[in-house]
Amino acid sequence: MDQIPAIARVFAYLSLLTIGGGMAAFPEMKNLVVVVHKWLTEEQFIHIYSVGQMAPGPNMMMVAMMGERIAGVLGALVAAAAFFIPTGVLTFGVGRLWNRLKNWPWRDSIQKGLAPVAIGLAVAGTVTFGRASVTGWITAAVMLAVFALTIRTKFNPALLILCGGVVGLIALR
């Protein structure tokens, strides 16, 4: 119960870092959840994040699973609310303002400036996730195969996820 205010603060802060998607918050989320607060181990964190990426629906719903691991059902509710409400309110407000400023001369410049920030944050999250997930030659081979198939073909991502699980089951016990 004493973790609830900290969960609310951490996940509300993280919600504001998700410019470009949830992966943008990954490095800071890992730092706060694993290193600073020691709520989860790195392995638990990667597992929960991976499940969130594979599950149908919004992939960032995995914050509820983190909250549940930290402080039970109340922790799950607080983590989810703290993560989604601030950005929801901010997005609503900015969206309304953005529509009013459609003829503002700086609007296009701001959009062009934010796009690389979003890409940079997402790539940083991907690299951080990769460092913790690619642990040997088998996981590196799976990562490279999935990357190549995704870039060069229209291979169904669900099948790639299934294949990765089979490889893990067989080769990584």
ZAMARMAR-975730 format. One record per residue: z, x, y of N, C-alpha, C in turn. Coordinates in steps of 0.1 Angstrom, whole numbers, padded with zeros to 4 digits, always signed. Layout:
ZXYZXYZXY;...
//
This chain:
+0000+0008-0012+0000+0000+0000+0000+0009+0013;+0006+0020+0012+0007+0029+0024-0007+0035+0027;-0016+0035+0017-0030+0040+0019-0039+0031+0027;-0035+0018+0028-0044+0008+0033-0049+0011+0048;-0040+0015+0057-0044+0018+0070-0054+0030+0070;-0051+0040+0062-0060+0052+0061-0073+0048+0056;-0074+0040+0046-0086+0035+0040-0095+0028+0051;-0088+0019+0059-0095+0012+0069-0101+0022+0080;-0093+0032+0084-0098+0041+0094-0109+0049+0088;-0108+0055+0076-0118+0064+0071-0131+0056+0069;-0131+0044+0063-0143+0037+0060-0150+0031+0072;-0142+0027+0082-0147+0022+0095-0155+0034+0102;-0148+0046+0102-0155+0057+0108-0168+0061+0100;-0167+0061+0087-0179+0064+0079-0191+0054+0081;-0187+0041+0084-0197+0031+0086-0206+0035+0098;-0200+0041+0108-0208+0044+0120-0217+0057+0118;-0216+0063+0107-0224+0075+0104-0237+0071+0096;-0239+0059+0093-0249+0055+0083-0263+0053+0090;-0265+0060+0101-0279+0059+0107-0289+0065+0097;-0298+0057+0094-0308+0062+0084-0305+0058+0070;-0294+0051+0068-0290+0047+0054-0277+0053+0050;-0272+0048+0039-0259+0052+0033-0258+0067+0030;-0269+0073+0026-0269+0087+0022-0265+0096+0034;-0267+0091+0046-0264+0099+0058-0249+0101+0059;-0241+0092+0054-0227+0093+0054-0221+0101+0043;-0229+0105+0033-0224+0111+0021-0216+0124+0023;-0221+0134+0030-0213+0146+0032-0200+0144+0038;-0199+0136+0048-0186+0133+0054-0177+0124+0045;-0183+0115+0038-0175+0107+0029-0169+0115+0018;-0177+0124+0013-0172+0133+0002-0161+0142+0008;-0163+0147+0020-0152+0155+0026-0139+0147+0028;-0140+0136+0033-0128+0128+0036-0121+0122+0023;-0129+0117+0014-0124+0111+0002-0119+0121-0008;-0126+0132-0010-0123+0143-0020-0114+0154-0014;-0118+0159-0003-0112+0172+0002-0099+0168+0011;-0101+0160+0021-0091+0157+0031-0079+0149+0024;-0083+0137+0020-0073+0127+0014-0070+0129+0000;-0079+0136-0008-0077+0138-0022-0075+0125-0030;-0082+0115-0025-0081+0102-0032-0089+0102-0046;-0100+0109-0046-0108+0110-0058-0111+0125-0061;-0114+0128-0073-0119+0141-0076-0134+0141-0073;-0140+0153-0072-0154+0154-0069-0162+0147-0080;-0158+0148-0093-0165+0142-0104-0164+0127-0103;-0152+0121-0100-0151+0107-0098-0159+0102-0087;-0159+0109-0076-0167+0105-0064-0182+0105-0068;-0187+0115-0074-0201+0115-0078-0205+0104-0087;-0196+0102-0097-0198+0091-0107-0199+0077-0099;-0189+0074-0091-0189+0062-0083-0202+0061-0075;-0205+0071-0068-0217+0071-0059-0230+0069-0067;-0231+0075-0079-0243+0074-0087-0244+0059-0092;-0233+0054-0097-0233+0040-0101-0237+0031-0090;-0233+0033-0078-0237+0026-0066-0251+0026-0063;-0257+0038-0065-0272+0040-0063-0280+0032-0074;-0274+0031-0086-0282+0025-0097-0280+0009-0097;-0269+0005-0092-0266-0010-0092-0275-0018-0084;-0278-0030-0088-0287-0038-0079-0279-0042-0067;-0286-0045-0056-0280-0049-0044-0278-0037-0035;-0270-0039-0024-0268-0028-0015-0260-0017-0022;-0266-0005-0021-0260+0006-0028-0247+0011-0023;-0244+0008-0010-0231+0012-0004-0220+0002-0008;-0222-0008-0016-0211-0016-0021-0202-0007-0030;-0206+0005-0033-0197+0014-0041-0185+0017-0033;-0184+0015-0020-0172+0018-0012-0161+0009-0017;-0164-0003-0022-0154-0012-0027-0148-0006-0040;-0156+0000-0048-0151+0007-0060-0142+0018-0057;-0146+0026-0046-0137+0037-0042-0124+0031-0037;-0124+0021-0029-0112+0015-0024-0103+0010-0035;-0110+0004-0046-0102-0001-0057-0095+0010-0064;-0102+0022-0066-0096+0033-0073-0084+0039-0065;-0085+0038-0052-0075+0043-0043-0063+0034-0042;-0065+0021-0040-0054+0012-0038-0055-0002-0044;-0062-0003-0055-0064-0016-0062-0073-0026-0054;-0071-0038-0057-0080-0049-0052-0079-0049-0037;-0067-0048-0031-0066-0048-0017-0074-0036-0010;-0073-0025-0017-0080-0013-0012-0095-0015-0013;-0100-0022-0023-0114-0026-0024-0119-0035-0013;-0111-0045-0010-0114-0054+0001-0114-0047+0015;-0104-0039+0017-0103-0032+0030-0114-0022+0031;-0117-0014+0021-0128-0004+0022-0141-0011+0025;-0144-0022+0018-0157-0029+0020-0158-0035+0034;-0147-0042+0038-0147-0048+0052-0148-0037+0062;-0140-0026+0061-0141-0015+0071-0154-0009+0071;-0161-0008+0060-0174-0001+0060-0185-0010+0065;-0185-0023+0063-0196-0032+0066-0194-0039+0080;-0182-0043+0084-0180-0050+0096-0184-0043+0108;-0179-0030+0110-0182-0023+0123-0197-0021+0125;-0205-0017+0114-0219-0015+0116-0226-0028+0117;-0221-0039+0111-0227-0052+0112-0226-0057+0126;-0214-0056+0132-0212-0060+0146-0221-0052+0156;-0220-0038+0153-0228-0029+0162-0243-0032+0161;-0248-0034+0149-0262-0036+0147-0266-0050+0154;-0258-0060+0153-0261-0072+0159-0261-0071+0174;-0252-0064+0180-0251-0062+0194-0263-0053+0199;-0265-0042+0193-0276-0033+0197-0290-0041+0195;-0291-0048+0184-0304-0056+0182-0307-0066+0193;-0296-0073+0198-0298-0082+0209-0301-0075+0222;-0294-0064+0224-0297-0056+0236-0311-0050+0236;-0315-0045+0224-0328-0038+0222-0339-0048+0225;-0338-0060+0221-0348-0070+0224-0349-0073+0239;-0338-0073+0246-0338-0075+0261-0345-0063+0268;-0344-0051+0262-0349-0039+0269-0363-0035+0264;-0371-0045+0259-0384-0041+0253-0393-0035+0263;-0391-0037+0276-0400-0031+0286-0393-0019+0293;-0382-0015+0288-0375-0004+0294-0382+0009+0291;-0385+0018+0301-0393+0030+0298-0387+0040+0288;-0374+0040+0287-0367+0050+0278-0366+0045+0264;-0369+0033+0262-0367+0027+0248-0375+0035+0238;-0387+0038+0240-0396+0045+0230-0390+0059+0228;-0386+0065+0239-0381+0079+0237-0368+0079+0229;-0360+0070+0231-0347+0069+0223-0351+0067+0208;-0360+0058+0205-0364+0056+0191-0370+0068+0185;-0378+0075+0193-0384+0088+0187-0374+0099+0185;-0363+0099+0194-0352+0109+0192-0343+0105+0181;-0341+0093+0178-0332+0089+0167-0338+0091+0153;-0351+0089+0152-0358+0090+0139-0355+0104+0132;-0356+0115+0138-0353+0128+0132-0339+0129+0128;-0330+0123+0137-0315+0124+0134-0313+0116+0120;-0319+0105+0119-0317+0097+0107-0322+0105+0095;-0334+0111+0096-0339+0119+0085-0330+0131+0082;-0326+0138+0092-0317+0149+0090-0304+0145+0083;-0298+0134+0087-0286+0130+0080-0288+0126+0066;-0299+0119+0063-0302+0115+0050-0305+0127+0041;-0312+0137+0046-0315+0149+0038-0302+0157+0035;-0294+0158+0046-0281+0165+0044-0273+0158+0033;-0273+0145+0033-0266+0138+0022-0272+0140+0008;-0285+0141+0008-0292+0143-0005-0289+0157-0010;-0289+0167-0001-0286+0181-0006-0271+0182-0010;-0262+0176-0003-0248+0176-0007-0246+0169-0021;-0253+0158-0023-0252+0151-0036-0258+0159-0047;-0269+0166-0044-0276+0174-0054-0268+0186-0058;-0261+0192-0048-0252+0204-0052-0241+0200-0062;-0236+0188-0060-0225+0184-0069-0231+0178-0082;-0243+0174-0082-0249+0167-0094-0257+0175-0103;-0264+0185-0098-0273+0194-0106-0264+0206-0110;-0259+0205-0123-0249+0214-0127-0254+0224-0138;-0267+0223-0141-0272+0233-0151-0287+0230-0152;-0293+0237-0162-0308+0236-0163-0312+0223-0168;-0304+0216-0176-0309+0202-0180-0309+0193-0168;-0298+0192-0161-0298+0183-0149-0308+0187-0139;-0311+0200-0137-0321+0205-0128-0335+0200-0133;-0338+0201-0146-0350+0196-0152-0352+0181-0150;-0341+0174-0152-0342+0159-0150-0345+0156-0135;-0338+0163-0126-0340+0161-0112-0355+0164-0108;-0360+0175-0112-0374+0179-0109-0384+0169-0115;-0381+0165-0127-0390+0155-0134-0391+0142-0126;-0379+0137-0123-0378+0124-0116-0385+0126-0102;-0382+0137-0095-0389+0139-0082-0404+0139-0083;-0409+0147-0093-0424+0148-0095-0430+0134-0098;-0423+0127-0108-0429+0114-0111-0428+0104-0100;-0418+0105-0092-0417+0096-0080-0427+0099-0070;-0429+0112-0067-0439+0115-0057-0453+0113-0061;-0457+0116-0074-0471+0117-0078-0475+0104-0085;-0466+0095-0090-0470+0083-0097-0463+0071-0092;-0466+0060-0098-0459+0048-0094-0450+0044-0106;-0445+0054-0112-0436+0051-0124-0424+0043-0120;-0420+0033-0128-0410+0024-0125-0396+0031-0124;-0389+0031-0112-0377+0038-0110-0366+0033-0120;-0366+0021-0125-0357+0016-0134-0358+0024-0148;-0371+0027-0151-0373+0034-0163-0368+0049-0162;-0370+0054-0150-0365+0068-0147-0349+0068-0148;-0343+0058-0143-0328+0057-0144-0324+0056-0159;-0331+0048-0167-0328+0046-0181-0330+0059-0188;-0341+0066-0185-0344+0079-0192-0334+0089-0188;-0330+0090-0176-0319+0099-0172-0306+0096-0179;-0303+0084-0181-0291+0080-0189-0292+0084-0204;-0304+0083-0209-0306+0087-0223-0305+0102-0225;-0311+0110-0215-0310+0124-0215-0295+0128-0214;-0288+0122-0206-0273+0125-0204-0266+0122-0217;-0269+0111-0223-0262+0107-0236-0265+0117-0247;-0277+0121-0248-0281+0130-0259-0277+0145-0256;-0281+0149-0244-0280+0164-0241-0267+0168-0234;-0260+0159-0228-0249+0163-0219-0235+0158-0223;-0234+0156-0236-0221+0151-0241-0210+0160-0238;
//
